[in-house]
Amino acid sequence: MTILPFQGNAAEPAHDIVDVTPETAIRWLANNERNRNLNGAKAAQYARDMRNGNWQFNGDPIRFDAKGRLLDGQHRLTAIKMSGTTQRMLIITNLPEATQDTMDIGRPRRMSDQLQISEEVHSTLLAAILRIVTAYDLGARSFSTASPTQAEMRDFLRAHPQVRRAAELASKGQKYVPAMPSAFGATYFLAARRDVEWAELFFGHQLLEGTGLHSGDPAHTLLRRLSFARANGQRMGLDDQVRYILLAWNAFRDGRHLTKLQAPKGGWTTDNFPEPK
């Protein structure tokens, strides 16, 4: 018989595997009296994975105390409600109230950890690049706070294994290019999807090696702009670096001289983002 959190008064904790419907999730969330504040963005991430079929049963439990109050699982239950899907969950009931003090205190397993376990080279840098390019394909044009799910990033890597080349180049560029490695690698990938040979020339030779460049060459102007910002302590965040690198790449693709890199009048918006050519 399915063990539900509001049935019986067992003296010991009990467990069962339950297919949790949106209706059940709503009912259980009504007993969410002792929990941290809900992170809506995290619940939306989970819901996106559930809708896309990327959520897997992994044994992480939904936990209730002996009075039927929800101790752990509000984000997953909220995601079930948001996604309108049914998900299989391990349910543990009749836990002492004090056990909540020991829940969710470990370090979460990050994407870089997953990639390292899979023996990916440059795992930390690869994860940072994947976050940007996956978010880009999901429609984001600002990346400092982008938060694709790990499942979405794993799917992206399977579909686009050439991201590994972006991580390789970005790793080499840490010594020579005065930009965030993740910005360098992500823009290389976006450019290489347009033209891999030109991307190798611009990123792998001109920017990485800095050879044969003259005033007015887009790569020369970009390196000068990045170096000036670093030398003078100017704060140039991830989003600005991505935009400036793409501006220089587009000028390179167009065969244009470029003597200055600056934000558009009125500032950056989604409409004036420099889509890679």
N, C-alpha and C positions, 0 to 999 in steps of 0.2 A: 504494500500500500504506500502511496506517495506520502512522504512526510512533509507537511506544510507547517510554516512557522507559527500558526495560530491554532494548531490542533494538538491536544494532549498536554499533559504536564509531566513529561518524563524527567526523572531525576538526573539523568546523564545526557550529555550532548548526543544528538542523532544527526544522521546525514542521509541525503538521497540525491539523485540526479533528476532534475525537473526541466521540462520544456517550458520556458517562461514566456508567456504571451504578453502583448502590450497591456491587456486588461489586468493580468496578474501583477505586472510590474507597477501599474498605477495603484492597485490595492496595497501592495507591500510598501510602496513609497509613502503611503498615508501614515505608516508607523515609523517614519524617519524622524525621530525626536532628538537623537543624540549623535550629531554628526558635524563634521566641518562644513563650511560654506560650499555650496555646489559651484564647481568650475564649469560654466556653460560651454566654453570653448573645448574643454576636454570631453565633455559629454557629446558634443557635436562631432568631434573626431571619431569617437567610438561608433556613433550612429552612422557616420559615413562608411566606416568599414563594414558595419552590419548590413547596410543597404547594398553594398557592392559585393557581398559574399566573401569578404576577407576576414570576418571574425571567426575564430576557431575556438572550440571547446578545449581548454587547457588545464582544467581542474582548479582554477582559482575560485574560491567559494564566495557565495553570498551568505552573510552570517547574521544571525538573529540571537538575541538573548532569551532568557527563559520567560520573559514577559511578552515576547513577540515583537520587540523593538528592533529595527534595523540597525546593526552595528557596522556593517561593511558592505558596500556594493551599490551606493546611491548613484554613482556615475554610470555604471553598467545598466542598472534598471531604468534610469532616465533615458539612456541611449536606446534601449528597447522600446520605450514609449515613443521617443522621437522618430525612430526608424520605422515603426510599424511592423517589425519583424518578430519572429519567435526564435529564441536562442536557448540552447541547452546549457544549463548551469548546475554546478554542484551547490547544494543548499545545506548549510549546517545550522541546526537549531539548538535551543536550550543551553547556550553558552552563558557563563557568568558575565555579568555586566562589566566587571573589571578587565576582562580580556581585551576590550577595545583599546586599552592603553598600549598594547603591544602590536597593534595592527598598523600596517602601512608605514613602518619606521625604517625599513631597509632602503638602500639606494636603488632607484628604478634602473632596469636594464635599458641602456640607451642604444640608439641605432649603431653607434660606433662599436659598442660591445658586441652586438649581433654580428657585425661584419668581421670583427676580430675573431670571434668564435668560428666563423665560416672561412677563416684564413685568408681574408681579403688583404691585399697589400695597401698601405696608406689608409687604414680603416677609419681613422678619425677624420682625415681630410676628405675621404670619399663620402662619408656621412654628411659632412657640411655641404659639399657640392650637391649631393642628392637632394638635400632639403631645398636648395635654391631652385634647381632645374625642375624638380617635381612640382614645386609650388608654381613655377612659371607655367608649366603645362596645365595646371589646374586653374589658371587665370590670374594668379597674383602678379602684380607689377611692383610690389614693395616686399622685401624679403627679410628684413631684420626681425620681423615678428611672425614670419610665415611658419605654419605648423602642419605640414602634411603628416599623415600617419606613417608608422613604420611599414605597415602592409603596402601602402601606396608607394613608398620609396623602394621596397623590395621588388614590387611589380615593375617599377620604372627601370631598375637596374637589369632585371631579366629582359625587358624589352629593348634596352639601350646599353648593351655591355660596353660601348665605347666611352661611357662615363669613366671607366677605369683609366683610359688614356688621359682624360682631363685631370684626374688625380695625380697621375704620374708627372705630367708637365707642371702642375701647380706645386708639387713637392720640390721639383728642381728649381722652380722660380722663386722659392722662399728666400734664396740667397741673393737674387739678382733683380727681382721686380718689386718695387716699393708699394705693393698692393696686398690686400688680404689674399692669402692663397685660395680661399673659397671663392672669392670674386673672380680671380684670375682663372681658376679651373672651370667655374660655371659659365663664364662668358666664352671661354674656348669651346666648351661643348655646344653652346647655342650657335656659335659661329660655324663650327665644324659641321653641324647639321645642314648648313647652307652650302658650304664648300670646304671640304676637309683639306684640300691642297693649299688653298689660300689661308686657311686657319693655321695650318702648320707653318706657313711662311710668316704670318703676322705674329702669332704667339710663340711658336717654337724657335724662330730665328730672330726676328726683329726685336721683340720685347725681351725674350729670354737672353739673347746674346748681345743685343744692342749694337750690332755691327752694320756698317754701311748706311747709317742713318744721317739725314741732313735736316737742317732747319726747314720746317714746313711739312716734313713727313709725319703722318698721323701718329706713328709709333713714337717718334722723337718728341712730339708735343705732349703725348700722354705720359711718357716717362718723366718729362720735365715737370708736368703738373703734379704728378704723384710725389716726386722727389721734393718739390717745393713744399707741399703740404706736410710731408713727414719732417723735413728739416726745420720748419717753422712752427711745429706743434699744432697745426691746423687739424681740427677733427673732421675727418672724412670717413663717414660710416659706410657700411656695406652697400646700402642702396646707391649712394652717390658713386662709389667706385664701380659698381656694375654699370651704371648709366654712362659714366665717362669712358669706360673701356669700350662699351658698345658704340658710343659716338665716334670714337677713334676708328674702330673696326669698320663702321659704315663709310667713313671718309676714305679709308683704305680701299674698300670694295668699289667705291665710286671713282677712285683715282684722283681724289681731290687733295689739294694742299690744305693743311689744317694748322693754324697758328695759335689758336686759343680754344680752351675748353671751359665752358661755363654753363650754368643752369639756364634754362629758358626764362625769358622775362615772365615774371609772375610765379615762377617756381615749377617744380615737376608735378605732373598729374598723370593719371592713367592714359590720357589721350596723347600726351607728348612723349611717352616712353620711347626711347630709341630702339624700336624693334630691329633685331639683327637682319641684315640684308644678305 
